[in-house]
Amino acid sequence: MKKKMLCCALLGAFAASSAVMAQDYDDRWYVSGSIGINDQDSDRGTGSAPFWTLGLGKFVTPQWSIDAELNHQNPNFNSNRNLNWSQAGLELVARRHFREEGRAWWPYLLGGVGLQRSWE
């Protein structure tokens, strides 16, 4: 289950835009963020929920950056929509940027590891 949640979070982060503040190689620290949907499995009895991440990162080469990210989502239980089940996590991710000169944006691949905690 934890793998599925982490994969959903990483896919959401991959699909969302990150706020990288550099056009050329810039080794300053930056803030990143993303939003997405956490697709809950049926074993939990909860609905899918939007999530957000907030991260701090740095380019270590012109093509690679690393980020530490916090995430949070608050799905509702299917049996009681007024009861929330909170989840939060910490992730360490690496991005491989496919940069081309003269282009203002570039795609990237993201991968990482993380921990998720949940409570009612």
C-alpha positions in Angstrom: 0.0 0.0 0.0 2.8 2.4 0.9 4.4 1.8 -2.5 1.2 2.6 -4.3 0.8 5.9 -2.3 4.4 6.8 -3.0 4.0 6.0 -6.7 0.9 8.1 -6.9 2.6 11.0 -5.2 5.6 10.7 -7.5 3.4 10.6 -10.6 1.5 13.6 -9.4 4.8 15.4 -8.8 6.0 14.4 -12.3 2.8 15.7 -13.9 2.8 18.9 -12.0 5.1 21.8 -12.7 7.9 22.5 -10.3 8.9 26.1 -9.5 12.5 25.8 -10.6 14.0 29.3 -10.7 16.9 28.8 -13.0 17.3 28.9 -16.8 21.0 28.1 -16.9 22.8 25.9 -14.4 22.3 27.6 -11.1 23.4 25.9 -7.9 21.3 28.1 -5.7 18.6 26.6 -3.5 15.0 26.8 -4.8 11.5 26.1 -3.6 9.3 23.6 -5.5 5.7 22.6 -5.2 3.1 20.4 -6.8 -0.5 19.3 -6.5 -2.2 16.1 -7.6 -4.6 13.3 -6.8 -3.9 10.5 -4.3 -5.7 7.4 -5.6 -6.6 5.4 -2.5 -7.1 1.6 -2.8 -10.4 0.0 -1.8 -8.9 -1.8 1.3 -8.7 1.5 3.2 -12.4 2.4 2.7 -11.4 6.0 1.7 -11.9 8.1 -1.4 -9.3 9.6 -3.6 -8.1 13.0 -2.4 -6.1 16.0 -3.7 -2.6 16.3 -2.3 0.1 18.9 -2.2 3.8 18.9 -1.9 6.3 21.6 -0.8 10.0 21.1 -1.3 13.4 22.6 -1.1 15.9 21.6 -3.8 19.1 22.3 -5.5 20.7 21.6 -8.9 23.8 19.5 -8.5 24.7 19.4 -12.2 23.1 21.1 -15.2 20.9 18.0 -15.7 20.3 16.8 -12.2 18.5 18.3 -9.2 17.6 16.9 -5.8 14.7 17.9 -3.6 13.4 17.1 -0.1 9.6 17.3 -0.2 6.8 17.3 2.3 3.4 16.0 1.2 -0.1 16.0 2.7 -3.5 14.6 1.7 -6.8 14.3 3.7 -9.1 11.6 2.2 -12.6 11.1 3.5 -13.9 7.7 4.6 -16.5 6.3 2.2 -18.8 5.2 5.1 -18.7 8.6 6.8 -17.9 11.7 4.6 -17.5 13.9 7.7 -14.6 11.7 9.0 -11.1 12.4 7.6 -8.1 10.2 7.4 -4.9 12.3 7.2 -1.7 11.3 5.5 1.6 13.1 5.4 5.0 12.2 4.2 8.6 13.2 3.5 10.3 12.3 0.3 13.8 12.6 -1.2 13.6 12.9 -5.0 16.0 13.3 -7.8 15.1 14.9 -11.2 16.8 14.3 -14.5 16.2 17.4 -16.6 16.2 17.2 -20.4 17.4 20.8 -21.1 18.0 22.3 -24.5 19.6 25.6 -25.1 17.2 28.5 -26.0 14.2 26.7 -24.6 12.4 28.3 -21.6 11.1 25.0 -20.3 12.3 21.4 -20.1 10.7 18.1 -19.2 12.2 15.9 -16.5 11.9 12.4 -15.0 11.5 12.1 -11.3 12.3 9.3 -8.9 12.7 9.0 -5.2 12.0 7.4 -1.9 9.9 8.5 1.0 8.0 7.8 4.2 4.2 8.1 4.7 2.4 8.4 8.0 -1.3 8.2 8.5 -3.7 8.9 11.4 -7.5 9.3 11.9 
